[in-house]
Amino acid sequence: MLHQYEEEKGLLEEIEICLLLEGIYRHYGHDFRNYSYSSIRRRIWHRIRAERLRSISALQEAVLHDPGTMERLFSDFSINVTEMFRDPSFFLAIRRKVVPLLQNLPAIRIWHAGCSTGEEVYSMAILLYEEGLYDRCTIYGTDMNHRVLEQAESGSFPLQKMQLYTKNYLQSGGEEAFSEYYKVKGNQVAFHPFLSENIVFSQHNLATDHSFNEFHIIICRNVLIYFNEIMHQRVIQLFKDSLVASGFLGLGRKEGIHRNLQREAFEVIDPQEKIYRKM
Ligand SMILES: C[S@@+](CC[C@H](N)C(=O)[O-])C[C@H]1O[C@@H](n2cnc3c(N)ncnc32)[C@H](O)[C@@H]1O
């Protein structure tokens, strides 16, 4: 009896979440319908508690009639955790296995999809500068959330993070004094303007937007984990279509390309670091 009750409650909750996400899509154009269900469910209940509401339906009403509530829920859905040279061994693999294959290209285009506040993008700029490639590169940093992009564009980060970032940088194969790349201003640091000269930040939503260029490298780390299977496939297809022949794709530690697609379209360059190359 109790089991049946729980099951029905779960089904009803699923219907309400589905209606909420459909409403958001139709009214605001933000498409969260193919995000991982468990993660989106957790975020929804977090917002319900924060707004002192009682049900998903009540949140739906608030979200549809009040753009402010929508904005807060949007922020909940956009999880922005990031750091410079995150998973240093990934950047080491880029230095050792990808950079040597780019040396003869006259112009190099790189896309960081879901770049959050930009730490990953500045890390790549430093790496490419040290490898003598930065002058030939354009790095596009995109995210669905315009607020994080504003922060990314400022090129300034909390001073207290620099100890961790210096450690990451050294582990990623960096050999310079990391502090040479920034100036301390109060409790923030500002990265040298030359690093952002070839960086373009802009809004792009992987759920609804199309490709906007052809790239030699696409990096999309710790973003696919928030998507369901349908969206995962869509985004990998988008990346495949957006890469030049023999272009590289780098994903996050817990992410990957599923076997059937991988076999047909990508070769694995580094299985641990999830670096692939379009065939
Ligand atoms: C956890 S952060 C990852 C940041 C960085 N790539 C890293 O690995 O450190 C995830 C980012 O993906 C963005 N994101 C989520 N869904 C997205 C979508 N549909 N299109 C573009 N960006 C999205 C979020 O706004 C967030 O900034």
The ligand as a Gaussian input file, in Angstrom:
#p B3LYP/6-31G(d) Opt

LIG

0 1
 C       30.238000      23.208000     -13.700000
 S       30.404000      24.504000     -14.865000
 C       31.783000      23.940000     -15.789000
 C       32.790000      25.030000     -16.025000
 C       34.075000      24.598000     -16.715000
 N       33.818000      24.020000     -18.011000
 C       34.850000      23.629000     -15.863000
 O       34.905000      22.433000     -16.157000
 O       35.419000      24.065000     -14.858000
 C       29.024000      24.190000     -15.929000
 C       28.657000      25.370000     -16.815000
 O       27.820000      24.887000     -17.872000
 C       26.889000      25.885000     -18.165000
 N       25.753000      25.288000     -18.876000
 C       24.789000      24.467000     -18.398000
 N       23.885000      24.185000     -19.354000
 C       24.291000      24.836000     -20.473000
 C       23.770000      24.954000     -21.794000
 N       22.652000      24.358000     -22.144000
 N       24.450000      25.703000     -22.680000
 C       25.590000      26.346000     -22.344000
 N       26.126000      26.298000     -21.103000
 C       25.485000      25.540000     -20.180000
 C       26.513000      26.455000     -16.815000
 O       25.940000      27.745000     -16.934000
 C       27.852000      26.442000     -16.096000
 O       28.502000      27.681000     -16.192000

